[in-house]
């Protein structure tokens, strides 16, 4: 969660490894924040959401949601080809987690096919919606999965979709293997909206470590 604040050494490989470590810590903060929400205080989560770790994935996502009035932003896992049962991310052996009781039942349907690794609105952001953060995501979860299935799995297809009947639109892209980012808006937003497209491009590029690995390749020449 915290990046190394030590002055980068002169050795280029050591310097690169420190930068790689900072990226992994930033990704850990993003991918595990919703799981940790079950075990941390709201104050602790606010620190995770706002701390400057060099990449600031969570705060940048939160700013986009507020700036563009997005209904929902989510990074979801595509589990279509997964045959094992899915119980949720994090500790899930018992229904009440650490309280003795019945075992957790596996998730069914779209909840198992398209679970959120990270989502906004979140329980610590005070989103303006009167619905809980779970309700907002779950309302659009089926539509998000349909968007992934029809568009995002296929590189040649559009990374934008407007549903005339439901009157909402979605932007998205693949992040890493089986992970997709999707931003949902009420009504129709321009397919070429610069704020959303720039955010998604920067988010996916950073999470993949594209520039970081390119810098290592160039340094080796």
Secondary structure, DSSP 8 states (H G I E B T S, - for coil): -----S---SSHHHHHHHHHHHHHHHHHHHHHHHHHTTTS-HHHHHHHHH---SS-HHHHHHHHHHHHT-SEEEEEE--TT--S----SS--SBTTTTSS--B-----THHHHS-EEEEES-TTTT-S-SS-HHHHHHHHHHHHHHHIIIIITSTTS-SEEEETTTTEEEEEEEEETTEEEEEEEES---TT-HHHHHHHHHHHHHHHTHHHHHHHHHHT-
